Every structure is written in structure tokens, then in C-alpha cells.
Amino acid sequence: MEIEYKIPEANDLPAVMSLMPTLYSEIGPGLEKVLAEFIADKYYYKLLAVEKETGAAAGFIVGCCRLEVDFECRAGALEEVVVRPDCRGLGIGKTLLAEFEKWSAARGAEGIIVPCGREGFYEKMGFMKCPITRYWRDIKPGAR
Ligand SMILES: CC(C)(COP(=O)(O)OP(=O)(O)OC[C@H]1O[C@@H](n2cnc3c(N)ncnc32)[C@H](O)[C@@H]1OP(=O)(O)O)[C@@H](O)C(=O)NCCC(=O)NCCS
């Protein structure tokens, strides 16, 4: 399977959305809006892997580069990486991560932080595990 990589544009939103059932068993109404904002917002790095022959989405990564108080530096912060189940094990996830690392390093990042993650893959990619607790409080009445 030949794979090519592209920066997704607004018309690639359906392709990106096609990968989401892999990540989430329930897809809320806000996810498409969030992904559309990621795609439109230049602050975020996005890369879409597509099958060269069919143009079907094979993988996607999104992240940003920001200051991290805990690690006392600028870091690439990975929001999400996903590879279509039948395309796994081909090196797509590794390539998406490597491209994100290059982009982050060019912006002064000293490391990559993954706020949530899948056991196994990140360890294989050389990450150390730093457990964190996250808190959330609605500030928009009736938001969810
Ligand atoms: C995790 C994920 C992105 C990996 O994508 P992938 O394209 O299959 O990964 P690659 O083929 O590039 O694998 C790179 C290396 O990691 C290893 N690897 C991949 N998934 C792994 C796992 N779950 N556990 C242990 N090792 C794993 C591969 O064996 C490979 O090793 P190698 O370099 O020695 O050959 C993919 O399995 C996925 O989409 N999972 C569901 C979504 C998810 O968990 N995303 C991460 C949460 S943010």
C-alpha cells in the first residue's frame, strides 16, 4: 500500500472524520466542529496520511507547540494520532510522529508531551510514562 502525506484542508474533514470511530466508540456532536477548528487553525500541526491509489484516509496526527511549566521548556504537545486498523504496522504512526517532532523542534521544542496515550506505542517510540490527573469543569451552561 503506497501512502502519501498531506496537510489537511477544510475539504479533507470527512476523511479525517472517517478515522474517528477507531478512536471513540461514541462520537459527540462537538467532535466534527473541533476537528474543523484544528484544520483551520494555523497554531496546530496537522498531517493526514492517505492511500495514494484511492485517496482514502489512513492516518492523522494533530498537535501544537507550547510552553510547558512542568517540563520547564517549550514542547510539542500531541493531541491525537490515529492510524486506520487495516493500515497499522506499516510505519505510518511512526512517520506521523517523526514529522510532528521535526515541526516542533523547528519551533524550539525540547521534547514531545502526550497528555493521554496508548500503552505500548509510546514506550516503543522512546517515551517515558508520566502519569497525570486531569480536571474538568463546565463553564458554558448546558454545554454537555
Ligand atoms: C498507536 C498507533 C497510532 C500506531 O500506529 P501504527 O501505524 O500501527 O504504528 P507503526 O506501524 O508506525 O509502529 C511503529 C512501531 O511501534 C510499534 N507499535 C505500534 N503500536 C504498538 C502498540 N500498541 N504496542 C506496542 N508497540 C506498538 C510497532 O511494532 C513499530 O515498531 P518497530 O518500529 O520496531 O517496527 C495505532 O495503533 C492507532 O491508531 N491506535 C489507536 C489510536 C491510538 O491509540 N492512538 C494513540 C492515542 S493518542
Ligand as a Chemical Component Dictionary entry (heavy atoms), coordinates in Angstrom:
data_LIG
# 
_chem_comp.id                   LIG 
_chem_comp.type                 NON-POLYMER 
_chem_comp.pdbx_formal_charge   0 
_chem_comp.three_letter_code    LIG 
# 
loop_
_chem_comp_atom.comp_id 
_chem_comp_atom.atom_id 
_chem_comp_atom.alt_atom_id 
_chem_comp_atom.type_symbol 
_chem_comp_atom.charge 
_chem_comp_atom.model_Cartn_x 
_chem_comp_atom.model_Cartn_y 
_chem_comp_atom.model_Cartn_z 
_chem_comp_atom.pdbx_ordinal 
LIG C1  C1  C 0 -0.874 3.694  18.095 1  
LIG C2  C2  C 0 -0.991 3.776  16.556 2  
LIG C3  C3  C 0 -1.126 5.240  16.131 3  
LIG C4  C4  C 0 0.293  3.169  15.938 4  
LIG O1  O1  O 0 0.235  3.340  14.525 5  
LIG P1  P1  P 0 0.989  2.352  13.505 6  
LIG O2  O2  O 0 0.997  2.973  12.173 7  
LIG O3  O3  O 0 0.413  0.994  13.609 8  
LIG O4  O4  O 0 2.442  2.333  14.138 9  
LIG P2  P2  P 0 3.767  1.988  13.346 10 
LIG O5  O5  O 0 3.490  0.938  12.306 11 
LIG O6  O6  O 0 4.407  3.248  12.871 12 
LIG O7  O7  O 0 4.619  1.350  14.507 13 
LIG C5  C5  C 0 5.824  1.922  14.959 14 
LIG C6  C6  C 0 6.416  0.973  15.977 15 
LIG O8  O8  O 0 5.574  0.933  17.145 16 
LIG C7  C7  C 0 5.174  -0.401 17.409 17 
LIG N1  N1  N 0 3.790  -0.359 17.894 18 
LIG C8  C8  C 0 2.715  0.145  17.253 19 
LIG N2  N2  N 0 1.613  0.033  18.047 20 
LIG C9  C9  C 0 2.027  -0.546 19.188 21 
LIG C10 C10 C 0 1.375  -0.940 20.399 22 
LIG N3  N3  N 0 0.066  -0.719 20.589 23 
LIG N4  N4  N 0 2.131  -1.518 21.366 24 
LIG C11 C11 C 0 3.472  -1.732 21.203 25 
LIG N5  N5  N 0 4.149  -1.366 20.066 26 
LIG C12 C12 C 0 3.428  -0.805 19.095 27 
LIG C13 C13 C 0 5.312  -1.142 16.077 28 
LIG O9  O9  O 0 5.510  -2.518 16.271 29 
LIG C14 C14 C 0 6.504  -0.452 15.464 30 
LIG O10 O10 O 0 7.699  -0.999 15.971 31 
LIG P3  P3  P 0 9.058  -1.051 15.073 32 
LIG O11 O11 O 0 9.431  0.396  14.786 33 
LIG O12 O12 O 0 10.025 -1.761 15.916 34 
LIG O13 O13 O 0 8.670  -1.793 13.820 35 
LIG C15 C15 C 0 -2.180 2.937  16.056 36 
LIG O14 O14 O 0 -2.094 1.628  16.573 37 
LIG C16 C16 C 0 -3.530 3.522  16.431 38 
LIG O15 O15 O 0 -4.092 4.326  15.695 39 
LIG N6  N6  N 0 -4.095 3.106  17.593 40 
LIG C17 C17 C 0 -5.394 3.565  18.010 41 
LIG C18 C18 C 0 -5.361 5.014  18.374 42 
LIG C19 C19 C 0 -4.374 5.307  19.460 43 
LIG O16 O16 O 0 -4.197 4.531  20.377 44 
LIG N7  N7  N 0 -3.748 6.467  19.332 45 
LIG C20 C20 C 0 -2.796 6.935  20.301 46 
LIG C21 C21 C 0 -3.538 7.656  21.388 47 
LIG S1  S1  S 0 -3.149 9.381  21.375 48 
# 
loop_
_chem_comp_bond.comp_id 
_chem_comp_bond.atom_id_1 
_chem_comp_bond.atom_id_2 
_chem_comp_bond.value_order 
_chem_comp_bond.pdbx_ordinal 
LIG C1  C2  SING 1  
LIG C2  C3  SING 2  
LIG C2  C4  SING 3  
LIG C2  C15 SING 4  
LIG C4  O1  SING 5  
LIG O1  P1  SING 6  
LIG P1  O2  DOUB 7  
LIG P1  O3  SING 8  
LIG P1  O4  SING 9  
LIG O4  P2  SING 10 
LIG P2  O5  DOUB 11 
LIG P2  O6  SING 12 
LIG P2  O7  SING 13 
LIG O7  C5  SING 14 
LIG C5  C6  SING 15 
LIG C6  O8  SING 16 
LIG C6  C14 SING 17 
LIG O8  C7  SING 18 
LIG C7  N1  SING 19 
LIG C7  C13 SING 20 
LIG N1  C8  SING 21 
LIG N1  C12 SING 22 
LIG C8  N2  DOUB 23 
LIG N2  C9  SING 24 
LIG C9  C10 SING 25 
LIG C9  C12 DOUB 26 
LIG C10 N3  SING 27 
LIG C10 N4  DOUB 28 
LIG N4  C11 SING 29 
LIG C11 N5  DOUB 30 
LIG N5  C12 SING 31 
LIG C13 O9  SING 32 
LIG C13 C14 SING 33 
LIG C14 O10 SING 34 
LIG O10 P3  SING 35 
LIG P3  O11 DOUB 36 
LIG P3  O12 SING 37 
LIG P3  O13 SING 38 
LIG C15 O14 SING 39 
LIG C15 C16 SING 40 
LIG C16 O15 DOUB 41 
LIG C16 N6  SING 42 
LIG N6  C17 SING 43 
LIG C17 C18 SING 44 
LIG C18 C19 SING 45 
LIG C19 O16 DOUB 46 
LIG C19 N7  SING 47 
LIG N7  C20 SING 48 
LIG C20 C21 SING 49 
LIG C21 S1  SING 50 
# 
